[in-house]
Amino acid sequence: MKRTVLLLLSMCLLIACGGGAEPSAELTPTPGPTQIPTIEATMTPEQPFEIKLSEDSMKDPYGVAVNSLGNIYVSDAGKDRVLIFDVDGNLLAKWDKKGSGDGEFKTLGFGGLAIDVNDNVFVVDNENHRVQKFDKDGNYILQWGSEGTDDSQFVRAIGIAVDADGNVYVTDDGNPYVQKFDNDGNFLMKFGGDGSGGGNFKHATGIAVDQQGHIFVADYESKYVQKFDAAGVFITAWKMGEDIGFVGTPEGIAVDADGNVYVTDYDLGRMQVFDNDGEFLWGLGGKKTTDNPFKRPTAIAFGNGVIYVVNQSGAKVSVVEFP
């Protein structure tokens, strides 16, 4: 597969939008205008490089992660499987046993995955109310979780992240807490509660951890991205889309080596980038952008010198360059 790359930057490049203000304990998103504005953009003449399947296409892909070898792992949630691609988008393997046994999957059409520094792969298996751990070749290692709202239990687990020490963080839109586990699935702590911001969650989705241990959580319903310290203490929050005057819907989230926070906008078909405190840096895509590579974007991952963004609609992974 020929590898070409789309670089698409909005005219909002490096314009601060006043994010990072600490909200009250209960936050109500401000309604945006009824018309979504056109987002001007520039692009290279090449078409975007996309990872997709010509046969047995993906259905509702959601999560993405890249291991130390540069292989790309995608949770193809609508088909209860994990797909592995090489750097050129060639399919290497499928983990596609459906069911509730060890190493089998039964999802609700969404759910992420994450990879630690040892290339272990953690997969959200949400209809089975668990997280499963595999080695890079798909050999089953262990699992944890059951249905419920107690510690180590899940209702509808969605997002998952691994920190530099190998600890695993899981969001759950049916149980408004982030739970933290060690690398073997032992429960360590949780934080959150029901509410719209200020340290609480309504519909937590994406989650990421930076090198300093700060935890970033996207909330699909409250429209806020929230930042916490390593102990789960709330620091600040900000909204999506303030650079264009329209409230966006955060879904996936990732943090680069410089601490910049990348967030997908599920409804507006954008990716927005903020500094570590929520100040807007630049945006990419948008519903009215020419040749927008994003359609219902979910998870984000970095690897091989590029950015991977899963598109739930269109059944593909878009690949874009860093600016």
C-alpha positions in Angstrom: 0.0 0.0 0.0 1.5 3.3 -1.0 1.9 5.6 2.0 0.8 9.2 1.5 -0.1 11.6 4.2 -2.6 14.4 4.6 -1.6 17.5 6.5 -4.6 19.6 7.2 -4.3 22.6 9.5 -7.1 24.9 10.4 -6.8 28.7 10.1 -7.0 28.6 13.9 -3.3 27.6 14.1 -1.7 28.7 17.4 -4.6 31.0 18.4 -5.4 30.8 22.1 -9.0 30.4 23.1 -9.0 31.1 26.8 -9.2 27.5 28.0 -7.9 26.3 31.3 -10.3 28.2 33.7 -11.4 26.2 36.7 -15.1 25.4 36.6 -17.5 25.2 39.4 -18.6 21.8 40.8 -21.5 21.7 38.4 -20.9 22.9 34.9 -23.5 23.5 32.2 -22.1 23.8 28.6 -23.0 27.0 26.8 -25.0 26.3 23.7 -23.3 27.2 20.4 -24.9 28.8 17.3 -27.3 26.8 15.4 -25.2 26.8 12.2 -21.8 25.2 12.2 -19.3 27.6 10.7 -17.2 26.8 7.7 -13.6 26.0 8.8 -11.1 27.1 6.3 -8.1 24.9 5.8 -5.1 24.2 3.7 -3.9 20.8 2.6 -1.2 19.0 0.7 -2.1 17.9 -2.9 -1.8 14.3 -1.9 -4.8 12.2 -0.6 -4.7 11.0 3.0 -3.1 7.7 3.8 -5.8 5.5 5.3 -5.8 2.1 7.0 -8.9 0.1 6.0 -9.8 -3.4 4.8 -11.0 -4.0 1.2 -12.6 -7.2 2.3 -14.3 -8.0 5.6 -14.3 -4.3 6.3 -14.2 -2.9 9.8 -17.4 -2.0 11.6 -17.5 0.7 14.3 -13.8 0.7 15.0 -13.0 2.5 18.2 -9.6 2.1 19.8 -6.1 2.4 18.5 -2.5 1.9 19.9 1.0 1.5 18.5 3.6 -0.9 19.9 7.4 -0.6 20.0 7.7 -2.3 16.7 5.5 0.2 15.0 2.6 -2.2 14.5 -0.9 -0.6 14.8 -3.6 -2.3 16.9 -7.2 -1.4 16.3 -10.3 -2.5 18.3 -12.9 -3.3 15.6 -15.6 -3.2 18.2 -18.6 -3.8 15.8 -17.1 -7.1 14.9 -15.8 -8.2 18.3 -12.1 -8.3 17.3 -8.7 -6.7 17.4 -6.9 -6.1 14.1 -3.1 -5.6 13.8 -1.5 -3.7 10.8 2.0 -3.0 9.9 3.3 0.6 9.3 2.1 0.5 5.7 -1.4 -0.6 6.6 -1.1 -4.3 5.7 -3.1 -6.6 7.9 -0.9 -8.8 10.0 -3.3 -10.6 12.3 -6.8 -10.8 13.7 -7.8 -11.7 17.2 -11.4 -12.5 16.4 -12.8 -15.2 18.7 -16.2 -14.1 19.8 -17.6 -15.2 23.2 -17.0 -14.9 26.9 -14.1 -17.3 27.4 -10.4 -16.4 27.9 -9.2 -14.4 24.9 -12.6 -14.0 23.4 -14.5 -10.7 22.9 -18.1 -9.5 23.1 -18.4 -5.8 22.8 -21.1 -3.2 22.7 -19.8 -1.6 19.5 -17.3 0.6 21.3 -14.3 0.2 23.6 -10.6 1.1 23.5 -7.3 -0.6 23.9 -3.9 0.4 25.2 -0.3 -0.9 25.1 2.3 -0.7 27.8 6.1 -0.3 27.5 6.5 -4.1 27.4 4.1 -4.3 24.4 1.3 -5.9 26.5 -2.1 -5.1 25.0 -5.1 -4.2 27.2 -8.5 -4.5 25.6 -11.8 -3.3 26.8 -14.3 -6.1 26.5 -17.3 -4.2 27.7 -20.3 -6.6 27.1 -18.3 -9.1 29.1 -17.7 -6.3 31.7 -13.9 -6.9 31.8 -10.5 -5.9 30.6 -8.3 -8.5 29.0 -4.5 -8.5 28.8 -2.5 -10.1 26.0 1.1 -10.2 24.8 1.9 -8.5 21.5 1.2 -11.8 19.6 -2.3 -12.2 21.0 -1.5 -14.8 23.7 -4.0 -14.4 26.5 -2.4 -13.4 29.9 -5.2 -12.5 32.3 -8.4 -10.6 32.8 -10.3 -8.7 35.5 -13.7 -7.2 36.0 -17.3 -8.2 36.4 -20.7 -6.5 36.0 -21.6 -3.9 38.7 -20.6 -0.5 40.2 -18.3 -1.7 43.0 -14.5 -1.5 42.8 -13.1 -3.5 39.8 -16.6 -3.8 38.3 -17.8 -2.2 35.1 -21.2 -1.2 33.5 -20.1 0.1 30.1 -16.3 0.5 30.1 -15.1 2.6 27.2 -11.7 4.3 27.4 -8.4 2.8 28.6 -4.9 4.2 29.1 -1.6 3.0 30.5 0.9 5.3 32.4 4.7 5.1 32.4 4.7 2.7 35.4 2.3 0.3 33.6 -0.8 1.2 35.7 -4.1 0.9 33.8 -6.9 3.5 33.8 -10.5 2.7 32.7 -13.5 5.0 32.0 -17.1 3.8 32.3 -20.0 5.7 31.0 -22.4 3.7 33.1 -20.5 4.2 36.3 -19.2 7.7 36.6 -15.7 6.9 37.9 -12.2 6.4 36.5 -10.7 3.3 38.0 -7.0 2.7 38.3 -5.4 -0.7 38.4 -1.9 -2.1 38.5 -0.5 -4.0 35.5 -2.0 -7.2 36.7 -5.5 -5.8 37.2 -5.4 -5.2 41.0 -7.6 -2.3 42.0 -5.7 0.8 43.2 -8.1 3.7 43.4 -10.9 5.5 41.7 -12.0 9.1 41.4 -15.0 11.0 40.0 -18.7 10.8 40.7 -21.9 11.8 38.9 -21.9 15.4 37.7 -21.0 17.8 34.9 -17.4 18.7 35.4 -15.5 19.9 38.5 -14.0 16.4 38.9 -17.2 14.5 38.1 -18.4 12.7 35.0 -21.6 12.2 33.0 -20.3 10.1 30.0 -16.6 9.7 30.3 -15.0 8.3 27.1 -11.3 8.9 26.2 -8.5 9.0 28.8 -4.8 9.6 28.6 -1.9 10.1 31.1 1.1 12.3 30.5 4.7 11.7 31.5 4.2 13.7 34.8 1.2 11.5 35.7 -1.5 14.0 34.9 -4.7 12.3 33.8 -6.9 13.8 31.1 -10.5 12.6 30.6 -13.0 13.4 27.8 -16.7 13.7 28.7 -19.0 13.2 25.8 -22.1 14.4 27.5 -20.9 17.4 29.6 -18.6 18.5 26.6 -15.6 19.0 28.9 -12.0 17.8 28.9 -10.8 17.5 32.5 -7.3 17.4 33.9 -6.4 15.6 37.2 -3.2 15.1 39.1 -1.8 11.6 39.7 -3.9 11.1 42.8 -7.1 11.9 40.9 -7.5 15.4 42.3 -9.3 17.8 39.9 -7.1 20.5 38.4 -9.0 22.2 35.5 -11.4 21.7 32.7 -12.1 23.2 29.3 -14.6 22.9 26.4 -14.2 21.9 22.8 -14.8 24.2 19.9 -14.4 27.6 21.5 -12.0 28.5 18.7 -14.8 28.3 16.2 -17.7 29.4 18.4 -19.4 26.1 18.5 -19.4 23.7 21.4 -17.8 20.4 20.3 -18.1 16.8 21.6 -14.9 15.3 23.0 -14.4 11.6 22.5 -10.9 10.3 22.2 -7.8 11.8 23.8 -4.0 11.4 23.7 -1.0 13.3 25.0 2.3 13.8 23.1 5.8 13.8 24.4 5.6 17.6 24.9 2.5 17.3 27.1 0.2 18.7 24.4 -3.4 17.2 24.5 -5.0 15.9 21.4 -8.8 15.5 21.5 -11.2 14.3 18.8 -14.6 16.0 18.3 -17.0 13.2 17.5 -19.8 15.3 16.2 -17.9 18.1 14.3 -15.4 15.7 12.8 -12.3 17.5 14.1 -9.2 17.0 16.1 -8.1 19.8 18.4 -4.8 20.3 20.1 -4.3 22.1 23.4 -1.4 22.7 25.7 -1.2 20.9 29.0 -3.4 23.5 30.7 -6.1 23.6 28.1 -5.0 26.5 25.9 -6.0 26.0 22.3 -3.1 25.5 19.9 -4.5 24.3 16.6 -7.3 22.3 14.9 -7.7 19.9 12.1 -10.7 19.1 10.0 -14.4 20.0 10.5 -17.7 19.1 8.9 -17.4 21.8 6.2 -13.7 21.4 5.5 -12.7 20.3 2.0 -11.5 16.7 2.1 -11.8 16.3 5.8 -10.2 13.0 6.8 -12.4 12.6 9.9 -15.9 11.2 10.2 -17.0 10.4 13.7 -13.4 10.3 15.0 -12.8 8.4 18.2 -9.4 7.3 19.5 -6.0 8.8 18.8 -2.5 7.2 19.0 1.0 8.3 18.1 3.7 6.2 16.4 5.9 5.9 13.4 6.3 9.7 13.4 2.6 10.2 12.6 -0.8 10.5 14.3 -3.4 7.7 13.9 -7.1 8.7 14.3 -9.9 6.1 14.2 -13.0 7.0 12.3 -16.1 5.1 13.5 -18.0 6.1 10.4 -16.1 5.1 7.3 -14.5 2.2 9.0 -10.9 3.4 8.7 -8.0 4.9 10.5 -6.7 8.2 9.1 -3.0 9.0 9.3 -1.8 12.6 9.5 1.5 14.3 10.1 2.5 16.4 13.1 2.8 20.1 12.2 
